[in-house]
Amino acid sequence: MIRFSLPGRPFGAYYLPRYLRPAGDGIKIKNLAANPVRRYALRMLKMQTVAAVLLAGSALLGSVRASPAQSNSTLGIATTQASGDATSVPQKGRIWNLPISANATLELIWIPPGAFTMGSPASEPMSKADERPQTQVTLTKGFWLGKTMFTIGQWKSLTGLDVRGQLSKMLHDDTLYELGGKKQSVRDFMRFSRDADPGKYLSGEGPDLPMYFVSWNDATELCKQLNERERAAGRLPAGYEFDLPTEAQFEYACRAGTTDATYAGPLVMQGRRSPALDKIAWYSANSPDGYTGKGFSVSGRTGGPHPVGQKQPNAWGLYDMTGNIWQWCRDWYGPLPGGNQTDPTGPATGTGRVNRGGSFGSGANSERSAARAKNPPAEASAYRGFRLALCPM
């Protein structure tokens, strides 16, 4: 609406809109010169720019059309936020939709700063020795964490490779790593064949499945590329970068304020099943339930990774923080330090990187909030993936 006044008359915001009429995708102005009031309106209108008139008419008629997002020719992903949020930079305390492609985003949940007890007491059923000594952790800065694990579809949007292509790349990589106490390729460490059809080692390949056959090295390289892209786009908050979450950040976010063995409550077993876990996790007792298609042997049945976000989230809205597939963390694996720690990042060196959360093939003991595992950073398997974080650095 264009607002103007007439000599000797009240402010005349209502005059011009009466003469706006729909005209296809634009507007037309009807009968403005029929009387002195309308002639004055016409003179006022000529003083406005054509763009202002079109904008006013479009807003009045509800016909504003958003221009399509531009795409990055190198990565093939959106350079403007596809979610339609008004903000162009992540805002602390708010969900952020990271542009993955021109038509897709990854929802990142804001995790507030706080304190928690890391690890588990010896009295917790199925507790393990490497979850002690329990450590009082304070995280002084909040961070963003993926609402779900990174999916096959999202990986393909950023790298051009689906899970089959990613596995094929690994099968043909002759780089030697320190694996299993000797220098060898990841292919040989996994006892795979270079010339095999990648499908021999895969289960599902759908875009909504968590990305698997991705190493710690692969995941952190993707984070570096995202940092370059988002920094160039001006969307990285000061002092923050994309990375894997630290082990402390992961357990803090997983617990979401809870202190029991799982974020759904105590781990009470009924045979091989836990009612609490069945609500929130895909693990060895339930991952074969209703599973169809190619998969892996799980407790004498066929199971595999499931599409993300099918189980109940925790109190902070995060899905699959336990179960489905293990998730890489930033830290080298080592003993918990005990005492009081502020913003811990783990040991300075090591041989294995931490992974958390358990998988579709894990027993209930690995699905607890405190459960830990380690694997060589070059290893890529069907049981490991990752969750993206935007962290203070």
Phi, psi and omega in degrees: 000127175267129185255137177207167179240156177248145180303129177074010181234159176298164178306126194259049181297339186269353185288305187298316183301334181296340185252008175271130179229146177300142176215078183067236181272355183239213178223161168224155183250124192249132170058034182293333187266012187288335178211173184300322179299316182290325178296322177295320178299321180295318179297319179296322181296322181295339179282346179272157175283154178301323181297322181293320179298313181297321180295317180296315180295320180296318179295319180297320185267358180069032186246020177293133181245129179283141176282148181294150178294142176280150181245150177279123187290337182279309183265346181069033182233159186294141174259358171236156186290123184279348185282342181086008176299149180287333184277146178255353179229142177306135180250127181303136181090357183234151173296144178236129176262102181285125177295123176260316176215183181298337185238007185218148176228163171247122181280124178251126183268135176285127178251117186286157174295159181172190182228151178200170176262117182269140181096190182224152175282157179298338181282348181287129178304133179071011177301147180243157185297328183283002175264010179227156002289144175301143189234131178274112187248134172244125174256112190278344181231142176285170180205169176254144180222140181305134177300327177228170171295157177293131187262167176300318180296319179293320178299316180296321180299325183269327186249343185085359182246131169274185185295328177293316178295322178296317179293319178300320177301317179294319182298331183258010178269117181264009178299137180263130178238163174280100184224129178062031177083008178206167177280123178199164177285159176298321178304312181289324178299322180276355181062042176260164178257135180302321187265006182287152170294125180307331180301339179298331186253003185258159166251239179290157181230015183292152184293339181268000176282151174297140179294129177232180192054042176235126181278170173300318179300317179298315184295317181289330176294320177299319179299320178299317179295321177297320179299318179297315182294313184288328176294317178297327180276354180075025184250009176266121176296149179303130177083006182238147175215158173284137179194179168284150176292150170292165179298321179293317177299319181296311182294322177300313180291323179297313182293322179051045177091356181270162180233357179285179181298327176231163179283000173257001179128186180298154181270090178259125186261143170235089189072234178270354184257155173233120178305324179295315181293323181303332180285330193239347192219148166264116181221185191299332183282336184235349183297332175284347183297118179070007182286135179232158178089189183290140181204202182239160178287121180229107179052043176082000176237181179256127179216184181173184178294147179249158175307144183292154171078019181269336179266174182291139177281170174277186187295341179260009174083018180264132181259150173056036174288347171223139180083178182078281169216153176299152184234126180297142170244166186289329192287151159290147179283139176191177179296147172295139188285336184075176179068210180251127182233141178246122179048055182290149180233012176085181181298159180285332181219171178173186179244341180229145176264145181292140163229149189229160167104339183078179184215179177298339180258001184271151172283172184301330182297330181274356183263002180287156183297333183265354187296141184231155173210166178219150177207154178300141184296340179274346184290137175231126184220174180284356187249004184227141175213212182200168177230131185282140176233150171244104196243155170291136184239000000 
